[in-house]
Structures are given as structure tokens and as C-alpha cells.
Amino acid sequence: MASELSAMTFEAPTWGWISLAASPQGLRMLGLPRRTEQAALDYLQQQYRDAELALGAPFLLDVAAQVQAYLAGELEQIAVTLDLRGHTPFELAVWAAVARIPFGQTRTYSWVADQVGGGRGAAQAAGAAVGDNPVPLIVPCHRVIGSDGSLHGFAGGLEMKARLLALESGQGMLELNTAD
């Protein structure tokens, strides 16, 4: 029986190898850049063991082209249909809030918690949901920072988070907006 999930890896120059997985309903996973194609394939295999490689799939090729344009500083928003079935309503609400953070700006974990009605005390729960984001760059979790303006947790590492924020600032240095 054929898998419902199609997948591919591609290289984004100066960033690394990225993996994608999609269902017929939309993108399910975007794996942040890895140093090698094998590392990207290994991550894909860990997340979706039953995904079939489909290097010529039009939807995946479109996502890859948008991701490459974003990482080259040529695109501010990746516009694709997502398939986030199987995640909790809280996670979906957190990701929807994060998706509203404008390009080139940052917000704090407490801001995200406030957006989902959790108040400042829910910042840790919001942070956990941000960390579980299966489609980083599209849901721009790198734009979420600590209340003191510092960078905290990111699946791709803090160096990559800083690099993404610098890319969006267009200045090669970070200008963090810590206003809640």
C-alpha cells in the first residue's frame, strides 16, 4: 500500500539540507537545515518513517522554491497549505499566534501566551508548544524570544535562530523588539 505522505530533501545554499513531508491536504513537516543530505534524510525518517520520497512532486517543489527564496532574503512569507492534523488545539492556537508575528519583528513567549488566553503564567506552556512546531520558517518560531530580549531554545540551535533574525533584519545584526 502506498503511503499518503510524500517527502523530499533539498539543499538551500549556505544553509544546508532541508527535509519536507506532505500529505494530499498540505505540508506536515519542514525540517530545519542540516549539514548533510543524509542528516536531512535521517531526520525525515525519524519523523515520518512511512513517507515516500517524491523528488518531482509539484507541491513539494513549490515549497522548496519558496523556502530557498526566503533563506536567500528574497521572500518574506512562505505561503503554503498546511496539514497539522493530530496536534492539540492549544498547539494550533499557539502556532496561529506565532504566524501573526510580522517579518523582521520579534515577540516574547509571554506575548504568545497572552494571545492564546493563557496569561503570563502560561509562557512556559506556550514555549513548549512553540518548540513542537513542525513547520518552522512557515510558522516563524525563530521570532519568539525571552522577555529579557535574549534568544531561547530553537530546534536548529541559537546560532541558526540568530542568523534567521539577522536575515530578516536586513542588517546582519539583531534588533530585538521585546515589547509585550
C-alpha positions as CSV (number, residue, x, y, z in Angstrom):
1,M,0.0,0.0,0.0
2,A,1.4,3.4,-1.0
3,S,2.0,6.0,1.7
4,E,-0.2,9.0,2.0
5,L,2.9,11.1,2.7
6,S,5.3,12.3,0.1
7,A,8.7,13.7,1.0
8,M,11.9,15.2,-0.3
9,T,15.1,16.9,0.7
10,F,16.8,19.8,-1.0
11,E,19.8,22.0,-0.4
12,A,19.5,25.7,0.4
13,P,22.8,27.3,-0.4
14,T,24.8,28.5,2.7
15,W,22.1,27.0,5.0
16,G,22.2,23.2,4.4
17,W,19.9,20.4,3.6
18,I,16.2,20.7,4.4
19,S,13.5,17.9,4.5
20,L,9.8,18.2,3.7
21,A,6.9,15.9,4.2
22,A,3.4,16.5,2.9
23,S,0.0,14.8,2.7
24,P,-2.5,15.4,0.0
25,Q,-4.0,18.0,2.4
26,G,-0.8,20.0,2.8
27,L,2.6,20.3,4.3
28,R,3.1,18.3,7.5
29,M,6.8,18.9,8.3
30,L,9.7,21.2,7.4
31,G,12.9,20.0,8.9
32,L,15.4,22.8,9.6
33,P,18.7,22.8,7.7
34,R,21.1,20.0,8.4
35,R,24.8,19.8,7.4
36,T,24.4,16.9,5.0
37,E,21.7,15.3,2.9
38,Q,22.0,12.2,4.9
39,A,21.3,14.1,8.1
40,A,18.2,15.6,6.5
41,L,17.0,12.1,5.3
42,D,17.6,10.7,8.8
43,Y,15.5,13.4,10.4
44,L,12.8,12.8,7.8
45,Q,12.9,9.1,8.6
46,Q,12.6,9.8,12.3
47,Q,9.6,12.0,11.9
48,Y,7.8,10.1,9.1
49,R,9.0,6.5,8.6
50,D,6.3,5.8,6.0
51,A,6.8,8.9,3.8
52,E,7.8,8.1,0.2
53,L,10.5,10.2,-1.5
54,A,8.9,12.1,-4.3
55,L,11.6,14.5,-5.6
56,G,9.4,15.7,-8.5
57,A,6.2,16.3,-6.6
58,P,4.9,19.8,-7.7
59,F,3.7,20.8,-4.2
60,L,7.0,19.9,-2.6
61,L,9.0,21.6,-5.3
62,D,6.9,24.8,-4.8
63,V,7.5,24.7,-1.0
64,A,11.3,24.1,-1.6
65,A,11.4,27.1,-4.0
66,Q,9.7,29.4,-1.5
67,V,12.0,28.2,1.3
68,Q,15.0,28.8,-0.8
69,A,13.8,32.3,-1.7
70,Y,13.1,33.1,1.9
71,L,16.5,31.9,3.0
72,A,18.1,34.0,0.2
73,G,16.4,37.1,1.6
74,E,14.1,37.3,-1.5
75,L,10.7,36.4,0.2
76,E,9.2,37.5,3.4
77,Q,6.5,34.9,3.8
78,I,6.2,31.3,2.7
79,A,2.6,30.7,1.6
80,V,1.6,27.0,1.6
81,T,-1.3,24.9,2.7
82,L,-0.6,23.2,6.0
83,D,-1.8,19.8,7.3
84,L,-1.4,20.0,11.0
85,R,-3.9,17.2,11.9
86,G,-3.1,15.4,15.1
87,H,-1.9,18.3,17.1
88,T,-3.7,19.8,20.1
89,P,-6.0,22.8,20.0
90,F,-3.5,24.6,22.3
91,E,-0.6,23.9,19.9
92,L,-2.6,25.1,17.0
93,A,-3.6,28.3,18.8
94,V,0.0,29.0,19.7
95,W,1.2,28.4,16.2
96,A,-1.6,30.7,14.8
97,A,-0.4,33.4,17.2
98,V,3.3,32.9,16.2
99,A,2.3,33.0,12.5
100,R,1.0,36.6,13.1
101,I,4.4,37.9,14.1
102,P,5.4,40.2,11.2
103,F,8.6,39.6,9.2
104,G,11.6,41.3,10.8
105,Q,9.9,41.6,14.3
106,T,10.0,39.6,17.4
107,R,7.6,38.8,20.3
108,T,8.1,37.2,23.7
109,Y,6.9,33.9,24.9
110,S,4.6,35.8,27.4
111,W,3.1,37.7,24.4
112,V,2.4,34.4,22.7
113,A,0.8,33.1,25.9
114,D,-1.3,36.3,26.2
115,Q,-2.5,35.7,22.6
116,V,-3.9,32.3,23.4
117,G,-5.6,33.5,26.6
118,G,-3.1,31.9,28.9
119,G,-1.7,35.0,30.5
120,R,1.9,35.5,31.5
121,G,1.9,32.3,33.7
122,A,1.3,30.2,30.6
123,A,4.5,31.4,28.9
124,Q,6.3,28.0,29.7
125,A,3.4,26.0,28.1
126,A,3.4,28.4,25.1
127,G,7.2,27.9,24.9
128,A,6.8,24.1,24.8
129,A,4.2,24.4,22.0
130,V,6.5,26.8,20.1
131,G,9.2,24.2,20.4
132,D,6.9,21.5,19.0
133,N,6.3,23.5,15.8
134,P,6.5,21.0,12.9
135,V,6.8,23.8,10.2
136,P,9.4,26.3,11.3
137,L,10.1,29.2,8.9
138,I,6.4,28.9,7.8
139,V,5.3,29.3,11.4
140,P,8.2,31.6,12.3
141,C,9.1,30.3,15.8
142,H,12.5,31.9,15.5
143,R,10.7,35.3,16.1
144,V,9.9,34.3,19.6
145,I,12.4,35.5,22.2
146,G,12.8,35.7,26.0
147,S,11.2,38.5,28.0
148,D,14.7,39.9,28.6
149,G,15.4,40.1,24.9
150,S,17.6,37.0,24.9
151,L,17.4,34.1,22.5
152,H,16.0,30.9,23.9
153,G,15.5,27.4,22.6
154,F,15.3,26.7,18.9
155,A,15.3,23.3,17.2
156,G,18.0,24.5,14.8
157,G,20.1,25.9,17.6
158,L,20.6,29.5,18.8
159,E,23.1,30.3,16.1
160,M,20.6,29.5,13.4
161,K,17.9,31.5,15.3
162,A,20.2,34.5,15.4
163,R,21.1,34.0,11.7
164,L,17.4,33.9,10.8
165,L,16.6,37.1,12.8
166,A,19.6,38.8,11.2
167,L,18.4,37.8,7.7
168,E,15.0,39.3,8.5
169,S,16.5,42.5,9.9
170,G,18.4,43.0,6.7
171,Q,21.3,44.4,8.7
172,G,23.4,41.4,9.7
173,M,22.7,42.4,13.3
174,L,19.8,41.8,15.6
175,E,17.2,44.4,16.5
176,L,15.0,42.7,19.0
177,N,11.6,44.1,19.9
178,T,10.9,42.9,23.4
179,A,7.7,44.9,23.8
180,D,4.9,42.7,25.0
